[in-house]
Amino acid sequence: MSCLLELPGVTGVTLIDAVTGLTYGEAGTNGSDPVECSRLTALIGNGLNAAGTQGELESVVITGTNRLLVVATVPRQGDPLLLTAVLERGQANLALVLHHLGLYAAEVIA
């Protein structure tokens, strides 16, 4: 997971159980609150389902003036996982980070 810290602007990453908020691993500083991330993705997923969308929530990007929080879901048998990354807004390439989160997520479930 620490390999994700090599991406420009990434300051912290966390792997979380989406249902319980249990942290499976973390690296860097400025990590995300695991329980709040699991609550947030549940709320957004429920809202999308209520709006009639098909499929599961894929990712959430929250923007602040200085930082971004990216939460990517990692579907698996059993409870899904959340892979989160905290980014320094002025230094990070969001598309690159999303791509690498997807690659890392594939490794986690393999």
Backbone atoms as SQL, in Angstrom:
CREATE TABLE atoms (id INTEGER PRIMARY KEY, chain TEXT, resi INTEGER, resn TEXT, atom TEXT, x REAL, y REAL, z REAL);
INSERT INTO atoms VALUES
  (1, 'A', 1, 'MET', 'N', 0.826, -1.188, 0.000),
  (2, 'A', 1, 'MET', 'CA', 0.000, 0.000, 0.000),
  (3, 'A', 1, 'MET', 'C', 0.871, 1.252, 0.000),
  (4, 'A', 2, 'SER', 'N', 2.023, 1.183, 0.609),
  (5, 'A', 2, 'SER', 'CA', 2.893, 2.354, 0.663),
  (6, 'A', 2, 'SER', 'C', 3.377, 2.774, -0.723),
  (7, 'A', 3, 'CYS', 'N', 3.276, 1.872, -1.710),
  (8, 'A', 3, 'CYS', 'CA', 3.657, 2.239, -3.075),
  (9, 'A', 3, 'CYS', 'C', 2.783, 3.374, -3.605),
  (10, 'A', 4, 'LEU', 'N', 1.561, 3.491, -3.110),
  (11, 'A', 4, 'LEU', 'CA', 0.675, 4.567, -3.544),
  (12, 'A', 4, 'LEU', 'C', 1.173, 5.929, -3.076),
  (13, 'A', 5, 'LEU', 'N', 1.979, 5.941, -2.013),
  (14, 'A', 5, 'LEU', 'CA', 2.530, 7.206, -1.517),
  (15, 'A', 5, 'LEU', 'C', 3.569, 7.784, -2.471),
  (16, 'A', 6, 'GLU', 'N', 4.043, 6.981, -3.415),
  (17, 'A', 6, 'GLU', 'CA', 5.006, 7.471, -4.402),
  (18, 'A', 6, 'GLU', 'C', 4.351, 8.340, -5.467),
  (19, 'A', 7, 'LEU', 'N', 3.027, 8.290, -5.561),
  (20, 'A', 7, 'LEU', 'CA', 2.312, 9.133, -6.525),
  (21, 'A', 7, 'LEU', 'C', 2.359, 10.584, -6.053),
  (22, 'A', 8, 'PRO', 'N', 2.554, 11.525, -6.979),
  (23, 'A', 8, 'PRO', 'CA', 2.629, 12.938, -6.586),
  (24, 'A', 8, 'PRO', 'C', 1.381, 13.391, -5.836),
  (25, 'A', 9, 'GLY', 'N', 1.596, 14.011, -4.682),
  (26, 'A', 9, 'GLY', 'CA', 0.500, 14.595, -3.922),
  (27, 'A', 9, 'GLY', 'C', -0.213, 13.668, -2.961),
  (28, 'A', 10, 'VAL', 'N', 0.040, 12.352, -3.008),
  (29, 'A', 10, 'VAL', 'CA', -0.638, 11.415, -2.100),
  (30, 'A', 10, 'VAL', 'C', 0.082, 11.447, -0.757),
  (31, 'A', 11, 'THR', 'N', -0.675, 11.770, 0.312),
  (32, 'A', 11, 'THR', 'CA', -0.068, 11.861, 1.638),
  (33, 'A', 11, 'THR', 'C', -0.487, 10.735, 2.570),
  (34, 'A', 12, 'GLY', 'N', -1.585, 10.065, 2.272),
  (35, 'A', 12, 'GLY', 'CA', -2.043, 8.973, 3.127),
  (36, 'A', 12, 'GLY', 'C', -2.993, 8.054, 2.394),
  (37, 'A', 13, 'VAL', 'N', -2.911, 6.757, 2.701),
  (38, 'A', 13, 'VAL', 'CA', -3.822, 5.764, 2.132),
  (39, 'A', 13, 'VAL', 'C', -4.267, 4.824, 3.247),
  (40, 'A', 14, 'THR', 'N', -5.493, 4.333, 3.119),
  (41, 'A', 14, 'THR', 'CA', -6.051, 3.437, 4.120),
  (42, 'A', 14, 'THR', 'C', -6.917, 2.393, 3.426),
  (43, 'A', 15, 'LEU', 'N', -6.855, 1.154, 3.910),
  (44, 'A', 15, 'LEU', 'CA', -7.715, 0.068, 3.437),
  (45, 'A', 15, 'LEU', 'C', -8.672, -0.265, 4.572),
  (46, 'A', 16, 'ILE', 'N', -9.972, -0.161, 4.292),
  (47, 'A', 16, 'ILE', 'CA', -11.001, -0.199, 5.328),
  (48, 'A', 16, 'ILE', 'C', -12.072, -1.220, 4.964),
  (49, 'A', 17, 'ASP', 'N', -12.630, -1.902, 5.952),
  (50, 'A', 17, 'ASP', 'CA', -13.826, -2.722, 5.762),
  (51, 'A', 17, 'ASP', 'C', -15.005, -1.758, 5.618),
  (52, 'A', 18, 'ALA', 'N', -15.731, -1.864, 4.515),
  (53, 'A', 18, 'ALA', 'CA', -16.785, -0.894, 4.213),
  (54, 'A', 18, 'ALA', 'C', -17.961, -0.960, 5.175),
  (55, 'A', 19, 'VAL', 'N', -18.188, -2.093, 5.804),
  (56, 'A', 19, 'VAL', 'CA', -19.340, -2.235, 6.692),
  (57, 'A', 19, 'VAL', 'C', -19.000, -1.871, 8.131),
  (58, 'A', 20, 'THR', 'N', -17.878, -2.347, 8.622),
  (59, 'A', 20, 'THR', 'CA', -17.533, -2.148, 10.032),
  (60, 'A', 20, 'THR', 'C', -16.648, -0.942, 10.291),
  (61, 'A', 21, 'GLY', 'N', -15.918, -0.489, 9.274),
  (62, 'A', 21, 'GLY', 'CA', -14.966, 0.603, 9.463),
  (63, 'A', 21, 'GLY', 'C', -13.630, 0.128, 10.003),
  (64, 'A', 22, 'LEU', 'N', -13.448, -1.189, 10.110),
  (65, 'A', 22, 'LEU', 'CA', -12.186, -1.749, 10.585),
  (66, 'A', 22, 'LEU', 'C', -11.078, -1.429, 9.594),
  (67, 'A', 23, 'THR', 'N', -9.935, -0.962, 10.101),
  (68, 'A', 23, 'THR', 'CA', -8.804, -0.630, 9.249),
  (69, 'A', 23, 'THR', 'C', -7.934, -1.864, 9.064),
  (70, 'A', 24, 'TYR', 'N', -7.687, -2.247, 7.810),
  (71, 'A', 24, 'TYR', 'CA', -6.811, -3.383, 7.500),
  (72, 'A', 24, 'TYR', 'C', -5.377, -2.944, 7.268),
  (73, 'A', 25, 'GLY', 'N', -5.174, -1.708, 6.900),
  (74, 'A', 25, 'GLY', 'CA', -3.830, -1.202, 6.686),
  (75, 'A', 25, 'GLY', 'C', -3.870, 0.277, 6.383),
  (76, 'A', 26, 'GLU', 'N', -2.753, 0.949, 6.683),
  (77, 'A', 26, 'GLU', 'CA', -2.656, 2.366, 6.367),
  (78, 'A', 26, 'GLU', 'C', -1.193, 2.738, 6.205),
  (79, 'A', 27, 'ALA', 'N', -0.975, 3.780, 5.450),
  (80, 'A', 27, 'ALA', 'CA', 0.382, 4.274, 5.216),
  (81, 'A', 27, 'ALA', 'C', 0.318, 5.783, 5.050),
  (82, 'A', 28, 'GLY', 'N', 1.402, 6.455, 5.431),
  (83, 'A', 28, 'GLY', 'CA', 1.474, 7.897, 5.284),
  (84, 'A', 28, 'GLY', 'C', 0.846, 8.627, 6.447),
  (85, 'A', 29, 'THR', 'N', 0.635, 9.912, 6.232),
  (86, 'A', 29, 'THR', 'CA', 0.031, 10.772, 7.247),
  (87, 'A', 29, 'THR', 'C', -1.281, 11.319, 6.703),
  (88, 'A', 30, 'ASN', 'N', -2.006, 12.003, 7.537),
  (89, 'A', 30, 'ASN', 'CA', -3.286, 12.614, 7.111),
  (90, 'A', 30, 'ASN', 'C', -4.262, 11.570, 6.578),
  (91, 'A', 31, 'GLY', 'N', -4.277, 10.395, 7.188),
  (92, 'A', 31, 'GLY', 'CA', -5.211, 9.359, 6.741),
  (93, 'A', 31, 'GLY', 'C', -6.647, 9.756, 6.984),
  (94, 'A', 32, 'SER', 'N', -7.544, 9.007, 6.401),
  (95, 'A', 32, 'SER', 'CA', -8.965, 9.291, 6.547),
  (96, 'A', 32, 'SER', 'C', -9.520, 8.571, 7.770),
  (97, 'A', 33, 'ASP', 'N', -10.641, 9.044, 8.280),
  (98, 'A', 33, 'ASP', 'CA', -11.324, 8.403, 9.397),
  (99, 'A', 33, 'ASP', 'C', -12.083, 7.197, 8.844),
  (100, 'A', 34, 'PRO', 'N', -11.703, 5.979, 9.225),
  (101, 'A', 34, 'PRO', 'CA', -12.289, 4.791, 8.613),
  (102, 'A', 34, 'PRO', 'C', -13.792, 4.642, 8.857),
  (103, 'A', 35, 'VAL', 'N', -14.240, 4.935, 10.055),
  (104, 'A', 35, 'VAL', 'CA', -15.666, 4.796, 10.362),
  (105, 'A', 35, 'VAL', 'C', -16.476, 5.810, 9.564),
  (106, 'A', 36, 'GLU', 'N', -15.997, 7.045, 9.500),
  (107, 'A', 36, 'GLU', 'CA', -16.711, 8.078, 8.745),
  (108, 'A', 36, 'GLU', 'C', -16.736, 7.740, 7.252),
  (109, 'A', 37, 'CYS', 'N', -15.659, 7.190, 6.720),
  (110, 'A', 37, 'CYS', 'CA', -15.638, 6.795, 5.302),
  (111, 'A', 37, 'CYS', 'C', -16.644, 5.691, 5.023),
  (112, 'A', 38, 'SER', 'N', -16.756, 4.725, 5.932),
  (113, 'A', 38, 'SER', 'CA', -17.729, 3.653, 5.713),
  (114, 'A', 38, 'SER', 'C', -19.153, 4.196, 5.808),
  (115, 'A', 39, 'ARG', 'N', -19.409, 5.102, 6.741),
  (116, 'A', 39, 'ARG', 'CA', -20.740, 5.713, 6.844),
  (117, 'A', 39, 'ARG', 'C', -21.064, 6.543, 5.607),
  (118, 'A', 40, 'LEU', 'N', -20.102, 7.311, 5.160),
  (119, 'A', 40, 'LEU', 'CA', -20.301, 8.175, 3.995),
  (120, 'A', 40, 'LEU', 'C', -20.626, 7.357, 2.748),
  (121, 'A', 41, 'THR', 'N', -19.856, 6.317, 2.495),
  (122, 'A', 41, 'THR', 'CA', -20.109, 5.522, 1.285),
  (123, 'A', 41, 'THR', 'C', -21.442, 4.780, 1.381),
  (124, 'A', 42, 'ALA', 'N', -21.832, 4.346, 2.579),
  (125, 'A', 42, 'ALA', 'CA', -23.143, 3.706, 2.741),
  (126, 'A', 42, 'ALA', 'C', -24.259, 4.708, 2.435),
  (127, 'A', 43, 'LEU', 'N', -24.118, 5.924, 2.942),
  (128, 'A', 43, 'LEU', 'CA', -25.110, 6.967, 2.707),
  (129, 'A', 43, 'LEU', 'C', -25.226, 7.297, 1.217),
  (130, 'A', 44, 'ILE', 'N', -24.097, 7.472, 0.556),
  (131, 'A', 44, 'ILE', 'CA', -24.109, 7.802, -0.872),
  (132, 'A', 44, 'ILE', 'C', -24.645, 6.633, -1.689),
  (133, 'A', 45, 'GLY', 'N', -24.224, 5.416, -1.361),
  (134, 'A', 45, 'GLY', 'CA', -24.723, 4.238, -2.066),
  (135, 'A', 45, 'GLY', 'C', -26.227, 4.081, -1.931),
  (136, 'A', 46, 'ASN', 'N', -26.748, 4.302, -0.718),
  (137, 'A', 46, 'ASN', 'CA', -28.195, 4.229, -0.500),
  (138, 'A', 46, 'ASN', 'C', -28.918, 5.316, -1.285),
  (139, 'A', 47, 'GLY', 'N', -28.335, 6.511, -1.327),
  (140, 'A', 47, 'GLY', 'CA', -28.936, 7.596, -2.099),
  (141, 'A', 47, 'GLY', 'C', -28.979, 7.290, -3.587),
  (142, 'A', 48, 'LEU', 'N', -27.902, 6.705, -4.097),
  (143, 'A', 48, 'LEU', 'CA', -27.883, 6.332, -5.512),
  (144, 'A', 48, 'LEU', 'C', -28.931, 5.264, -5.812),
  (145, 'A', 49, 'ASN', 'N', -29.041, 4.275, -4.925),
  (146, 'A', 49, 'ASN', 'CA', -30.046, 3.227, -5.126),
  (147, 'A', 49, 'ASN', 'C', -31.461, 3.805, -5.078),
  (148, 'A', 50, 'ALA', 'N', -31.701, 4.725, -4.155),
  (149, 'A', 50, 'ALA', 'CA', -33.020, 5.357, -4.067),
  (150, 'A', 50, 'ALA', 'C', -33.339, 6.165, -5.312),
  (151, 'A', 51, 'ALA', 'N', -32.296, 6.682, -5.970),
  (152, 'A', 51, 'ALA', 'CA', -32.488, 7.455, -7.197),
  (153, 'A', 51, 'ALA', 'C', -32.661, 6.550, -8.418),
  (154, 'A', 52, 'GLY', 'N', -32.558, 5.235, -8.209),
  (155, 'A', 52, 'GLY', 'CA', -32.814, 4.309, -9.300),
  (156, 'A', 52, 'GLY', 'C', -31.599, 3.908, -10.116),
  (157, 'A', 53, 'THR', 'N', -30.404, 4.162, -9.597),
  (158, 'A', 53, 'THR', 'CA', -29.212, 3.773, -10.346),
  (159, 'A', 53, 'THR', 'C', -29.018, 2.267, -10.304),
  (160, 'A', 54, 'GLN', 'N', -28.314, 1.760, -11.271),
  (161, 'A', 54, 'GLN', 'CA', -28.005, 0.337, -11.347),
  (162, 'A', 54, 'GLN', 'C', -26.559, 0.115, -10.918),
  (163, 'A', 55, 'GLY', 'N', -26.282, -0.994, -10.274),
  (164, 'A', 55, 'GLY', 'CA', -24.913, -1.321, -9.900),
  (165, 'A', 55, 'GLY', 'C', -24.521, -0.741, -8.557),
  (166, 'A', 56, 'GLU', 'N', -23.244, -0.920, -8.239),
  (167, 'A', 56, 'GLU', 'CA', -22.727, -0.490, -6.949),
  (168, 'A', 56, 'GLU', 'C', -21.921, 0.801, -7.080),
  (169, 'A', 57, 'LEU', 'N', -21.769, 1.469, -5.961),
  (170, 'A', 57, 'LEU', 'CA', -20.943, 2.664, -5.905),
  (171, 'A', 57, 'LEU', 'C', -19.508, 2.298, -6.267),
  (172, 'A', 58, 'GLU', 'N', -18.893, 3.070, -7.131),
  (173, 'A', 58, 'GLU', 'CA', -17.525, 2.802, -7.570),
  (174, 'A', 58, 'GLU', 'C', -16.501, 3.650, -6.823),
  (175, 'A', 59, 'SER', 'N', -16.714, 4.964, -6.781),
  (176, 'A', 59, 'SER', 'CA', -15.772, 5.833, -6.074),
  (177, 'A', 59, 'SER', 'C', -16.446, 7.155, -5.722),
  (178, 'A', 60, 'VAL', 'N', -15.827, 7.821, -4.759),
  (179, 'A', 60, 'VAL', 'CA', -16.285, 9.131, -4.308),
  (180, 'A', 60, 'VAL', 'C', -15.061, 10.032, -4.225),
  (181, 'A', 61, 'VAL', 'N', -15.184, 11.252, -4.708),
  (182, 'A', 61, 'VAL', 'CA', -14.105, 12.231, -4.588),
  (183, 'A', 61, 'VAL', 'C', -14.678, 13.440, -3.856),
  (184, 'A', 62, 'ILE', 'N', -14.049, 13.773, -2.735),
  (185, 'A', 62, 'ILE', 'CA', -14.466, 14.928, -1.951),
  (186, 'A', 62, 'ILE', 'C', -13.361, 15.967, -2.076),
  (187, 'A', 63, 'THR', 'N', -13.747, 17.159, -2.471),
  (188, 'A', 63, 'THR', 'CA', -12.749, 18.205, -2.681),
  (189, 'A', 63, 'THR', 'C', -12.834, 19.257, -1.592),
  (190, 'A', 64, 'GLY', 'N', -11.674, 19.672, -1.138),
  (191, 'A', 64, 'GLY', 'CA', -11.545, 20.789, -0.207),
  (192, 'A', 64, 'GLY', 'C', -10.623, 21.810, -0.840),
  (193, 'A', 65, 'THR', 'N', -10.416, 22.906, -0.176),
  (194, 'A', 65, 'THR', 'CA', -9.569, 23.944, -0.762),
  (195, 'A', 65, 'THR', 'C', -8.121, 23.502, -0.888),
  (196, 'A', 66, 'ASN', 'N', -7.649, 22.658, 0.043),
  (197, 'A', 66, 'ASN', 'CA', -6.251, 22.229, 0.016),
  (198, 'A', 66, 'ASN', 'C', -6.051, 20.741, -0.224),
  (199, 'A', 67, 'ARG', 'N', -7.061, 19.949, 0.088),
  (200, 'A', 67, 'ARG', 'CA', -6.914, 18.498, -0.013),
  (201, 'A', 67, 'ARG', 'C', -8.111, 17.873, -0.712),
  (202, 'A', 68, 'LEU', 'N', -7.857, 16.674, -1.219),
  (203, 'A', 68, 'LEU', 'CA', -8.900, 15.838, -1.804),
  (204, 'A', 68, 'LEU', 'C', -8.928, 14.530, -1.033),
  (205, 'A', 69, 'LEU', 'N', -10.100, 13.933, -0.919),
  (206, 'A', 69, 'LEU', 'CA', -10.245, 12.593, -0.371),
  (207, 'A', 69, 'LEU', 'C', -10.884, 11.744, -1.452),
  (208, 'A', 70, 'VAL', 'N', -10.214, 10.671, -1.810),
  (209, 'A', 70, 'VAL', 'CA', -10.736, 9.731, -2.802),
  (210, 'A', 70, 'VAL', 'C', -11.061, 8.437, -2.066),
  (211, 'A', 71, 'VAL', 'N', -12.280, 7.942, -2.250),
  (212, 'A', 71, 'VAL', 'CA', -12.702, 6.682, -1.657),
  (213, 'A', 71, 'VAL', 'C', -13.131, 5.771, -2.799),
  (214, 'A', 72, 'ALA', 'N', -12.406, 4.680, -2.985),
  (215, 'A', 72, 'ALA', 'CA', -12.717, 3.710, -4.037),
  (216, 'A', 72, 'ALA', 'C', -13.209, 2.429, -3.380),
  (217, 'A', 73, 'THR', 'N', -14.304, 1.877, -3.890),
  (218, 'A', 73, 'THR', 'CA', -14.801, 0.617, -3.351),
  (219, 'A', 73, 'THR', 'C', -14.060, -0.542, -4.007),
  (220, 'A', 74, 'VAL', 'N', -13.840, -1.571, -3.214),
  (221, 'A', 74, 'VAL', 'CA', -13.173, -2.781, -3.682),
  (222, 'A', 74, 'VAL', 'C', -14.137, -3.927, -3.421),
  (223, 'A', 75, 'PRO', 'N', -14.946, -4.304, -4.434),
  (224, 'A', 75, 'PRO', 'CA', -15.896, -5.395, -4.217),
  (225, 'A', 75, 'PRO', 'C', -15.161, -6.718, -4.048),
  (226, 'A', 76, 'ARG', 'N', -15.693, -7.550, -3.186),
  (227, 'A', 76, 'ARG', 'CA', -15.119, -8.872, -2.962),
  (228, 'A', 76, 'ARG', 'C', -16.199, -9.736, -2.344),
  (229, 'A', 77, 'GLN', 'N', -15.928, -11.014, -2.220),
  (230, 'A', 77, 'GLN', 'CA', -16.880, -11.888, -1.553),
  (231, 'A', 77, 'GLN', 'C', -16.902, -11.506, -0.082),
  (232, 'A', 78, 'GLY', 'N', -18.059, -11.327, 0.475),
  (233, 'A', 78, 'GLY', 'CA', -18.178, -10.819, 1.835),
  (234, 'A', 78, 'GLY', 'C', -18.306, -9.309, 1.799),
  (235, 'A', 79, 'ASP', 'N', -17.931, -8.676, 2.895),
  (236, 'A', 79, 'ASP', 'CA', -18.020, -7.217, 2.961),
  (237, 'A', 79, 'ASP', 'C', -17.052, -6.582, 1.973),
  (238, 'A', 80, 'PRO', 'N', -17.502, -5.552, 1.259),
  (239, 'A', 80, 'PRO', 'CA', -16.572, -4.843, 0.370),
  (240, 'A', 80, 'PRO', 'C', -15.542, -4.073, 1.191),
  (241, 'A', 81, 'LEU', 'N', -14.475, -3.676, 0.529),
  (242, 'A', 81, 'LEU', 'CA', -13.438, -2.864, 1.145),
  (243, 'A', 81, 'LEU', 'C', -13.496, -1.462, 0.567),
  (244, 'A', 82, 'LEU', 'N', -12.923, -0.517, 1.278),
  (245, 'A', 82, 'LEU', 'CA', -12.755, 0.845, 0.794),
  (246, 'A', 82, 'LEU', 'C', -11.261, 1.141, 0.782),
  (247, 'A', 83, 'LEU', 'N', -10.793, 1.664, -0.316),
  (248, 'A', 83, 'LEU', 'CA', -9.416, 2.099, -0.433),
  (249, 'A', 83, 'LEU', 'C', -9.457, 3.617, -0.527),
  (250, 'A', 84, 'THR', 'N', -8.911, 4.290, 0.466),
  (251, 'A', 84, 'THR', 'CA', -8.969, 5.749, 0.498),
  (252, 'A', 84, 'THR', 'C', -7.584, 6.350, 0.300),
  (253, 'A', 85, 'ALA', 'N', -7.568, 7.521, -0.286),
  (254, 'A', 85, 'ALA', 'CA', -6.318, 8.265, -0.458),
  (255, 'A', 85, 'ALA', 'C', -6.584, 9.738, -0.174),
  (256, 'A', 86, 'VAL', 'N', -5.687, 10.337, 0.598),
  (257, 'A', 86, 'VAL', 'CA', -5.732, 11.774, 0.859),
  (258, 'A', 86, 'VAL', 'C', -4.675, 12.420, -0.025),
  (259, 'A', 87, 'LEU', 'N', -5.079, 13.453, -0.768),
  (260, 'A', 87, 'LEU', 'CA', -4.197, 14.096, -1.740),
  (261, 'A', 87, 'LEU', 'C', -4.044, 15.576, -1.429),
  (262, 'A', 88, 'GLU', 'N', -2.842, 16.089, -1.659),
  (263, 'A', 88, 'GLU', 'CA', -2.625, 17.528, -1.635),
  (264, 'A', 88, 'GLU', 'C', -3.115, 18.059, -2.974),
  (265, 'A', 89, 'ARG', 'N', -4.099, 18.912, -2.937),
  (266, 'A', 89, 'ARG', 'CA', -4.796, 19.344, -4.155),
  (267, 'A', 89, 'ARG', 'C', -3.873, 19.935, -5.220),
  (268, 'A', 90, 'GLY', 'N', -2.938, 20.764, -4.848),
  (269, 'A', 90, 'GLY', 'CA', -2.080, 21.440, -5.815),
  (270, 'A', 90, 'GLY', 'C', -0.990, 20.565, -6.402),
  (271, 'A', 91, 'GLN', 'N', -0.757, 19.393, -5.829),
  (272, 'A', 91, 'GLN', 'CA', 0.336, 18.538, -6.272),
  (273, 'A', 91, 'GLN', 'C', -0.127, 17.257, -6.951),
  (274, 'A', 92, 'ALA', 'N', -1.368, 16.870, -6.757),
  (275, 'A', 92, 'ALA', 'CA', -1.843, 15.561, -7.199),
  (276, 'A', 92, 'ALA', 'C', -2.491, 15.599, -8.576),
  (277, 'A', 93, 'ASN', 'N', -2.395, 14.488, -9.266),
  (278, 'A', 93, 'ASN', 'CA', -3.101, 14.263, -10.525),
  (279, 'A', 93, 'ASN', 'C', -4.212, 13.266, -10.210),
  (280, 'A', 94, 'LEU', 'N', -5.453, 13.746, -10.117),
  (281, 'A', 94, 'LEU', 'CA', -6.576, 12.927, -9.692),
  (282, 'A', 94, 'LEU', 'C', -6.776, 11.712, -10.594),
  (283, 'A', 95, 'ALA', 'N', -6.682, 11.889, -11.898),
  (284, 'A', 95, 'ALA', 'CA', -6.872, 10.772, -12.823),
  (285, 'A', 95, 'ALA', 'C', -5.810, 9.693, -12.603),
  (286, 'A', 96, 'LEU', 'N', -4.582, 10.101, -12.388),
  (287, 'A', 96, 'LEU', 'CA', -3.498, 9.149, -12.146),
  (288, 'A', 96, 'LEU', 'C', -3.737, 8.387, -10.844),
  (289, 'A', 97, 'VAL', 'N', -4.155, 9.087, -9.813),
  (290, 'A', 97, 'VAL', 'CA', -4.416, 8.438, -8.528),
  (291, 'A', 97, 'VAL', 'C', -5.570, 7.446, -8.656),
  (292, 'A', 98, 'LEU', 'N', -6.658, 7.833, -9.314),
  (293, 'A', 98, 'LEU', 'CA', -7.781, 6.913, -9.511),
  (294, 'A', 98, 'LEU', 'C', -7.340, 5.655, -10.265),
  (295, 'A', 99, 'HIS', 'N', -6.525, 5.830, -11.272),
  (296, 'A', 99, 'HIS', 'CA', -6.011, 4.696, -12.044),
  (297, 'A', 99, 'HIS', 'C', -5.213, 3.751, -11.140),
  (298, 'A', 100, 'HIS', 'N', -4.303, 4.301, -10.367),
  (299, 'A', 100, 'HIS', 'CA', -3.465, 3.469, -9.502),
  (300, 'A', 100, 'HIS', 'C', -4.249, 2.843, -8.343),
  (301, 'A', 101, 'LEU', 'N', -5.266, 3.524, -7.852),
  (302, 'A', 101, 'LEU', 'CA', -6.125, 2.911, -6.836),
  (303, 'A', 101, 'LEU', 'C', -6.826, 1.693, -7.422),
  (304, 'A', 102, 'GLY', 'N', -7.268, 1.801, -8.662),
  (305, 'A', 102, 'GLY', 'CA', -7.897, 0.659, -9.326),
  (306, 'A', 102, 'GLY', 'C', -6.934, -0.514, -9.498),
  (307, 'A', 103, 'LEU', 'N', -5.695, -0.216, -9.876),
  (308, 'A', 103, 'LEU', 'CA', -4.687, -1.272, -10.020),
  (309, 'A', 103, 'LEU', 'C', -4.404, -1.931, -8.667),
  (310, 'A', 104, 'TYR', 'N', -4.268, -1.132, -7.636),
  (311, 'A', 104, 'TYR', 'CA', -3.981, -1.683, -6.308),
  (312, 'A', 104, 'TYR', 'C', -5.182, -2.501, -5.806),
  (313, 'A', 105, 'ALA', 'N', -6.391, -2.014, -6.055),
  (314, 'A', 105, 'ALA', 'CA', -7.590, -2.741, -5.641),
  (315, 'A', 105, 'ALA', 'C', -7.651, -4.125, -6.283),
  (316, 'A', 106, 'ALA', 'N', -7.262, -4.199, -7.551),
  (317, 'A', 106, 'ALA', 'CA', -7.241, -5.496, -8.243),
  (318, 'A', 106, 'ALA', 'C', -6.250, -6.452, -7.580),
  (319, 'A', 107, 'GLU', 'N', -5.128, -5.924, -7.107),
  (320, 'A', 107, 'GLU', 'CA', -4.141, -6.747, -6.410),
  (321, 'A', 107, 'GLU', 'C', -4.678, -7.229, -5.061),
  (322, 'A', 108, 'VAL', 'N', -5.449, -6.394, -4.379),
  (323, 'A', 108, 'VAL', 'CA', -5.959, -6.737, -3.062),
  (324, 'A', 108, 'VAL', 'C', -6.910, -7.930, -3.139),
  (325, 'A', 109, 'ILE', 'N', -7.749, -7.961, -4.171),
  (326, 'A', 109, 'ILE', 'CA', -8.737, -9.028, -4.251),
  (327, 'A', 109, 'ILE', 'C', -8.235, -10.250, -4.995),
  (328, 'A', 110, 'ALA', 'N', -7.047, -10.157, -5.595),
  (329, 'A', 110, 'ALA', 'CA', -6.516, -11.298, -6.359),
  (330, 'A', 110, 'ALA', 'C', -5.988, -12.369, -5.442);
